[in-house]
Amino acid sequence: MKLQSLKASHVYGIVAQIPEGKVTTYGDIAKVLGHPHASRVVGRILNKNPNPILTPCHRVIRSNGNIGGYAFGKARKKELLKKEGLSLLATAPQSSGNTEFRFTNCTMRTWPLLRALVDGQVILPDHH
């Protein structure tokens, strides 16, 4: 599968299956869709998410535990994740003046996307 064949509808289809109170990473989504180096492409696609109610892109985080971006702002993403029962810690302010938020290992409830795929709990979009 070539990188340009990564479709927004495929990304949205995976994200729509993330359970409330769980998160997964941009990288795991890219891997499941056959593009292990396309985590930034996944992020760009999610930044244009036309329906955040059906496609809860706030449940997708960076692989280092940072919450990553969100079209409605990081503060809103943090609020939504906290509302779903996830705890975040503020880290030191960055050189940009922004404070990053990171999950602690004990509170990061990742959705084992790759294992769920193997177990048949995730429906992959048809790549044709």
N, CA, C and O of each residue as an XYZ file, in Angstrom:
512
protein
N       0.840     -1.177      0.000
C       0.000      0.000      0.000
C       0.884      1.239      0.000
O       1.794      1.340      0.822
N       0.640      2.175     -0.893
C       1.444      3.385     -0.978
C       0.889      4.442     -0.031
O      -0.294      4.451      0.309
N       1.808      5.352      0.389
C       1.428      6.382      1.350
C       0.243      7.212      0.875
O      -0.636      7.552      1.668
N       0.214      7.542     -0.423
C      -0.891      8.367     -0.899
C      -2.233      7.650     -0.847
O      -3.275      8.283     -1.013
N      -2.225      6.330     -0.616
C      -3.497      5.619     -0.529
C      -4.090      5.658      0.885
O      -5.155      5.089      1.126
N      -3.410      6.322      1.809
C      -3.960      6.492      3.150
C      -5.137      7.462      3.037
O      -4.951      8.635      2.711
N      -6.323      6.977      3.302
C      -7.532      7.773      3.111
C      -8.089      8.258      4.448
O      -8.037      7.559      5.459
N      -8.617      9.462      4.417
C      -9.216     10.034      5.613
C     -10.325      9.135      6.146
O     -10.450      8.956      7.357
N     -11.123      8.575      5.258
C     -12.238      7.735      5.705
C     -11.733      6.508      6.469
O     -12.405      6.034      7.385
N     -10.556      5.989      6.102
C      -9.976      4.854      6.813
C      -9.554      5.272      8.221
O      -9.810      4.562      9.193
N      -8.905      6.432      8.317
C      -8.483      6.937      9.627
C      -9.713      7.192     10.498
O      -9.749      6.769     11.654
N     -10.710      7.871      9.960
C     -11.923      8.160     10.722
C     -12.623      6.877     11.168
O     -13.160      6.812     12.274
N     -12.616      5.864     10.312
C     -13.239      4.586     10.659
C     -12.582      3.913     11.851
O     -13.268      3.329     12.690
N     -11.264      3.987     11.934
C     -10.542      3.426     13.086
C     -10.827      4.246     14.337
O     -11.140      3.693     15.391
N     -10.720      5.564     14.217
C     -10.908      6.449     15.379
C     -12.319      6.320     15.948
O     -12.508      6.413     17.160
N     -13.294      6.109     15.095
C     -14.683      5.970     15.552
C     -14.863      4.758     16.467
O     -15.849      4.677     17.200
N     -13.927      3.828     16.428
C     -14.029      2.611     17.233
C     -13.304      2.703     18.577
O     -13.357      1.756     19.362
N     -12.631      3.815     18.856
C     -11.918      3.952     20.129
C     -12.950      4.118     21.240
O     -13.761      5.043     21.194
N     -12.932      3.237     22.235
C     -13.920      3.336     23.314
C     -13.720      4.588     24.177
O     -12.601      5.078     24.333
N     -14.804      5.084     24.723
C     -14.739      6.212     25.655
C     -13.833      5.842     26.824
O     -13.884      4.723     27.335
N     -13.004      6.798     27.240
C     -12.100      6.573     28.364
C     -10.803      5.891     27.986
O      -9.988      5.579     28.854
N     -10.602      5.655     26.698
C      -9.371      5.032     26.197
C      -8.735      5.954     25.167
O      -9.406      6.799     24.574
N      -7.445      5.784     24.965
C      -6.735      6.532     23.935
C      -5.874      5.574     23.133
O      -5.549      4.475     23.583
N      -5.516      6.008     21.945
C      -4.524      5.303     21.140
C      -3.629      6.363     20.525
O      -3.876      7.556     20.699
N      -2.600      5.950     19.813
C      -1.651      6.913     19.261
C      -1.824      7.077     17.760
O      -2.374      6.215     17.076
N      -1.337      8.211     17.268
C      -1.326      8.462     15.835
C      -0.552      7.345     15.137
O      -0.955      6.867     14.076
N       0.562      6.936     15.744
C       1.401      5.888     15.169
C       0.720      4.543     15.092
O       0.878      3.829     14.102
N      -0.039      4.177     16.121
C      -0.746      2.889     16.090
C      -1.797      2.869     14.981
O      -1.996      1.849     14.320
N      -2.459      3.994     14.787
C      -3.443      4.069     13.702
C      -2.742      3.897     12.354
O      -3.218      3.166     11.485
N      -1.613      4.578     12.193
C      -0.855      4.458     10.946
C      -0.409      3.016     10.708
O      -0.494      2.517      9.587
N       0.064      2.349     11.759
C       0.517      0.951     11.626
C      -0.627      0.033     11.219
O      -0.477     -0.793     10.318
N      -1.762      0.176     11.879
C      -2.914     -0.676     11.583
C      -3.367     -0.502     10.137
O      -3.843     -1.451      9.513
N      -3.218      0.701      9.609
C      -3.632      0.966      8.230
C      -2.526      0.670      7.219
O      -2.672      0.962      6.032
N      -1.414      0.087      7.694
C      -0.350     -0.328      6.782
C       0.654      0.747      6.418
O       1.391      0.606      5.442
N       0.690      1.826      7.199
C       1.600      2.946      6.949
C       2.350      3.287      8.240
O       2.064      4.310      8.863
N       3.301      2.449      8.648
C       3.929      2.623      9.959
C       4.668      3.940     10.173
O       4.948      4.306     11.315
N       4.986      4.650      9.112
C       5.716      5.921      9.255
C       4.838      7.129      8.955
O       5.352      8.214      8.683
N       3.535      6.955      9.002
C       2.618      8.021      8.590
C       1.849      8.644      9.757
O       0.727      9.114      9.571
N       2.432      8.653     10.946
C       1.703      9.207     12.093
C       1.364     10.682     11.901
O       0.305     11.129     12.340
N       2.240     11.444     11.256
C       1.952     12.867     11.026
C       0.826     13.045     10.004
O       0.029     13.977     10.104
N       0.772     12.155      9.037
C      -0.321     12.200      8.059
C      -1.642     11.937      8.777
O      -2.644     12.602      8.511
N      -1.638     10.968      9.683
C      -2.838     10.680     10.472
C      -3.247     11.934     11.253
O      -4.428     12.279     11.298
N      -2.279     12.610     11.862
C      -2.567     13.838     12.607
C      -3.164     14.923     11.730
O      -4.105     15.604     12.137
N      -2.628     15.088     10.535
C      -3.164     16.106      9.615
C      -4.585     15.759      9.190
O      -5.440     16.637      9.076
N      -4.830     14.480      8.958
C      -6.183     14.053      8.593
C      -7.152     14.352      9.741
O      -8.241     14.882      9.522
N      -6.747     14.010     10.957
C      -7.633     14.232     12.106
C      -7.847     15.713     12.387
O      -8.883     16.092     12.933
N      -6.892     16.548     12.024
C      -7.046     17.987     12.217
C      -8.181     18.544     11.352
O      -8.722     19.613     11.635
N      -8.531     17.813     10.305
C      -9.615     18.239      9.401
C     -10.885     17.431      9.630
O     -11.779     17.442      8.784
N     -10.980     16.743     10.740
C     -12.122     15.894     11.070
C     -13.432     16.691     10.967
O     -13.635     17.636     11.730
N     -14.313     16.325     10.041
C     -15.554     17.084      9.870
C     -16.629     16.778     10.912
O     -17.595     17.530     11.038
N     -16.472     15.684     11.660
C     -17.502     15.317     12.626
C     -16.885     14.735     13.900
O     -16.823     13.516     14.058
N     -16.425     15.608     14.811
C     -15.768     15.119     16.020
C     -16.693     14.366     16.979
O     -16.210     13.747     17.927
N     -17.985     14.402     16.760
C     -18.899     13.617     17.594
C     -18.799     12.141     17.203
O     -18.648     11.279     18.068
N     -18.882     11.850     15.904
C     -18.795     10.467     15.426
C     -17.365      9.955     15.372
O     -17.131      8.753     15.494
N     -16.409     10.857     15.189
C     -14.999     10.502     15.094
C     -14.267     11.211     16.231
O     -13.781     12.328     16.052
N     -14.183     10.574     17.397
C     -13.635     11.240     18.598
C     -12.108     11.355     18.559
O     -11.398     10.642     19.270
N     -11.620     12.268     17.713
C     -10.185     12.387     17.519
C      -9.459     12.904     18.763
O      -8.230     12.858     18.815
N     -10.188     13.390     19.758
C      -9.535     13.796     21.003
C      -8.945     12.592     21.734
O      -8.147     12.762     22.656
N      -9.329     11.376     21.336
C      -8.826     10.153     21.963
C      -7.537      9.645     21.322
O      -7.076      8.545     21.631
N      -6.961     10.442     20.437
C      -5.698     10.078     19.788
C      -4.610     10.995     20.330
O      -4.741     12.219     20.310
N      -3.528     10.376     20.818
C      -2.436     11.125     21.443
C      -1.107     10.774     20.782
O      -1.032      9.889     19.930
N      -0.075     11.478     21.188
C       1.273     11.196     20.680
C       1.851      9.993     21.407
O       1.458      9.694     22.535
N       2.776      9.308     20.768
C       3.353      8.095     21.345
C       4.179      8.364     22.598
O       4.418      7.441     23.377
N       4.620      9.604     22.813
C       5.388      9.931     24.019
C       4.500     10.291     25.207
O       5.009     10.657     26.266
N       3.194     10.194     25.049
C       2.267     10.479     26.133
C       1.700     11.884     26.117
O       0.746     12.166     26.842
N       2.268     12.785     25.298
C       1.704     14.133     25.186
C       0.363     14.050     24.477
O       0.137     13.169     23.648
N      -0.527     14.982     24.814
C      -1.858     14.895     24.227
C      -1.886     15.246     22.754
O      -2.821     14.856     22.055
N      -0.902     15.962     22.262
C      -0.891     16.315     20.840
C      -1.876     17.419     20.540
O      -2.460     18.013     21.446
N      -2.056     17.686     19.277
C      -2.918     18.782     18.859
C      -4.388     18.402     18.818
O      -4.771     17.244     18.985
N      -5.190     19.431     18.589
C      -6.636     19.254     18.482
C      -7.182     20.478     17.774
O      -6.809     21.602     18.109
N      -8.045     20.282     16.814
C      -8.572     21.391     16.024
C      -9.264     22.448     16.881
O      -9.290     23.622     16.514
N      -9.824     22.042     18.019
C     -10.529     22.981     18.899
C      -9.650     23.449     20.056
O     -10.141     24.063     21.003
N      -8.359     23.160     19.981
C      -7.404     23.606     20.990
C      -7.087     22.530     22.017
O      -7.922     21.685     22.338
N      -5.867     22.583     22.521
C      -5.415     21.590     23.494
C      -6.211     21.648     24.797
O      -6.437     20.622     25.439
N      -6.634     22.849     25.181
C      -7.410     22.971     26.419
C      -8.722     22.188     26.314
O      -9.135     21.523     27.264
N      -9.367     22.274     25.159
C     -10.620     21.534     24.951
C     -10.365     20.028     24.918
O     -11.151     19.253     25.462
N      -9.267     19.613     24.281
C      -8.916     18.195     24.229
C      -8.671     17.669     25.639
O      -9.149     16.595     26.003
N      -7.930     18.431     26.418
C      -7.656     18.045     27.809
C      -8.965     17.921     28.591
O      -9.150     16.969     29.350
N      -9.858     18.869     28.407
C     -11.154     18.855     29.096
C     -11.965     17.604     28.731
O     -12.539     16.958     29.607
N     -12.007     17.272     27.452
C     -12.754     16.091     27.005
C     -12.159     14.804     27.576
O     -12.896     13.918     28.008
N     -10.833     14.700     27.579
C     -10.187     13.505     28.117
C     -10.418     13.369     29.621
O     -10.655     12.272     30.127
N     -10.345     14.486     30.322
C     -10.605     14.444     31.767
C     -12.053     14.049     32.041
O     -12.328     13.315     32.991
N     -12.974     14.530     31.219
C     -14.385     14.202     31.375
C     -14.626     12.700     31.204
O     -15.560     12.140     31.778
N     -13.759     12.053     30.397
C     -13.863     10.612     30.171
C     -13.081      9.801     31.212
O     -12.977      8.580     31.106
N     -12.533     10.496     32.221
C     -11.876      9.793     33.315
C     -10.375      9.629     33.195
O      -9.782      8.884     33.975
N      -9.744     10.295     32.250
C      -8.301     10.198     32.099
C      -7.623     11.339     32.838
O      -8.100     12.474     32.801
N      -6.527     11.051     33.502
C      -5.800     12.061     34.261
C      -4.564     12.505     33.499
O      -3.862     11.699     32.889
N      -4.315     13.803     33.550
C      -3.163     14.380     32.871
C      -2.340     15.177     33.863
O      -2.873     15.729     34.826
N      -1.045     15.234     33.624
C      -0.158     16.062     34.417
C       0.389     17.172     33.540
O       0.724     16.939     32.379
N       0.482     18.379     34.087
C       1.107     19.470     33.347
C       2.612     19.311     33.482
O       3.117     19.052     34.574
N       3.329     19.466     32.377
C       4.784     19.433     32.413
C       5.276     20.867     32.406
O       4.480     21.804     32.332
N       6.569     21.037     32.482
C       7.155     22.385     32.491
C       6.778     23.135     31.222
O       6.658     22.525     30.160
N       6.589     24.450     31.316
C       6.281     25.234     30.120
C       7.375     25.065     29.064
O       8.561     24.992     29.388
N       6.967     25.006     27.824
C       7.895     24.856     26.705
C       8.477     26.209     26.334
O       8.016     27.241     26.822
N       9.488     26.211     25.472
C      10.110     27.464     25.033
C       9.095     28.381     24.356
O       9.274     29.599     24.340
N       8.036     27.807     23.799
C       6.998     28.607     23.154
C       6.092     29.306     24.171
O       5.272     30.150     23.809
N       6.253     28.943     25.449
C       5.404     29.509     26.488
C       4.180     28.665     26.780
O       3.451     28.937     27.734
N       3.945     27.643     25.967
C       2.802     26.759     26.166
C       3.156     25.643     27.147
O       4.294     25.176     27.186
N       2.196     25.233     27.916
C       2.385     24.103     28.812
C       1.894     22.852     28.115
O       0.785     22.827     27.581
N       2.712     21.816     28.118
C       2.309     20.531     27.547
C       1.628     19.715     28.636
O       1.916     19.884     29.821
N       0.732     18.839     28.235
C       0.098     17.925     29.169
C       0.475     16.516     28.762
O       0.509     16.187     27.576
N       0.757     15.691     29.750
C       1.226     14.340     29.495
C       0.478     13.389     30.408
O       0.169     13.716     31.554
N       0.193     12.206     29.882
C      -0.403     11.166     30.697
C       0.679     10.564     31.578
O       1.835     10.453     31.168
N       0.304     10.181     32.773
C       1.228      9.413     33.592
C       1.020      7.950     33.232
O      -0.062      7.570     32.786
N       2.030      7.137     33.418
C       1.919      5.723     33.064
C       0.747      5.061     33.768
O       0.090      4.191     33.197
N       0.480      5.463     34.997
C      -0.586      4.802     35.745
C      -1.975      5.253     35.295
O      -2.956      4.558     35.560
N      -2.079      6.391     34.627
C      -3.407      6.871     34.248
C      -3.663      6.804     32.753
O      -4.778      7.072     32.304
N      -2.654      6.451     31.982
C      -2.837      6.379     30.533
C      -3.486      5.045     30.184
O      -2.843      3.998     30.257
N      -4.736      5.085     29.813
C      -5.463      3.867     29.482
C      -5.487      3.695     27.974
O      -6.460      4.062     27.314
N      -4.411      3.134     27.430
C      -4.354      2.988     25.986
C      -5.260      1.861     25.529
O      -5.416      0.840     26.197
N      -5.829      2.078     24.404
C      -6.637      1.053     23.762
C      -5.668      0.215     22.949
O      -5.034      0.737     22.032
N      -5.534     -1.062     23.254
C      -4.570     -1.891     22.524
C      -5.057     -2.158     21.103
O      -5.535     -3.246     20.780
N      -4.921     -1.145     20.278
C      -5.459     -1.176     18.927
C      -4.945     -2.362     18.125
O      -5.725     -3.043     17.459
N      -3.644     -2.614     18.182
C      -3.093     -3.709     17.392
C      -3.608     -5.063     17.882
O      -3.906     -5.947     17.078
N      -3.712     -5.221     19.204
C      -4.235     -6.480     19.746
C      -5.724     -6.621     19.406
O      -6.186     -7.715     19.083
N      -6.463     -5.528     19.476
C      -7.885     -5.568     19.141
C      -8.081     -5.971     17.677
O      -9.038     -6.668     17.340
N      -7.171     -5.527     16.818
C      -7.240     -5.904     15.412
C      -7.045     -7.411     15.251
O      -7.800     -8.070     14.536
N      -6.034     -7.944     15.917
C      -5.753     -9.380     15.845
C      -6.930    -10.182     16.392
O      -7.268    -11.238     15.857
N      -7.548     -9.685     17.448
C      -8.674    -10.385     18.074
C      -9.984    -10.205     17.306
O     -11.017    -10.737     17.713
N      -9.951     -9.463     16.204
C     -11.153     -9.258     15.404
C     -12.119     -8.246     15.984
O     -13.291     -8.231     15.609
N     -11.650     -7.391     16.900
C     -12.516     -6.399     17.523
C     -12.518     -5.074     16.778
O     -13.311     -4.187     17.096
N     -11.644     -4.928     15.794
C     -11.566     -3.708     15.006
C     -11.927     -4.050     13.567
O     -11.445     -5.035     13.009
N     -12.762     -3.240     12.989
C     -13.153     -3.440     11.597
C     -12.312     -2.501     10.741
O     -12.422     -1.279     10.848
N     -11.472     -3.085      9.892
C     -10.657     -2.283      8.981
C     -11.455     -1.930      7.748
O     -12.265     -2.723      7.269
N     -11.216     -0.720      7.232
C     -11.896     -0.347      5.981
C     -11.335     -1.161      4.826
O     -10.186     -1.603      4.854
N     -12.157     -1.348      3.827
C     -11.722     -2.034      2.621
C     -10.763     -1.108      1.875
O     -11.091      0.051      1.619
N      -9.598     -1.607      1.533
C      -8.564     -0.775      0.888
C      -8.717     -0.717     -0.623
O      -7.829     -0.202     -1.303
N      -9.795     -1.219     -1.158
C      -9.971     -1.209     -2.626
C     -10.807     -0.046     -3.061
O     -11.058      0.122     -4.255
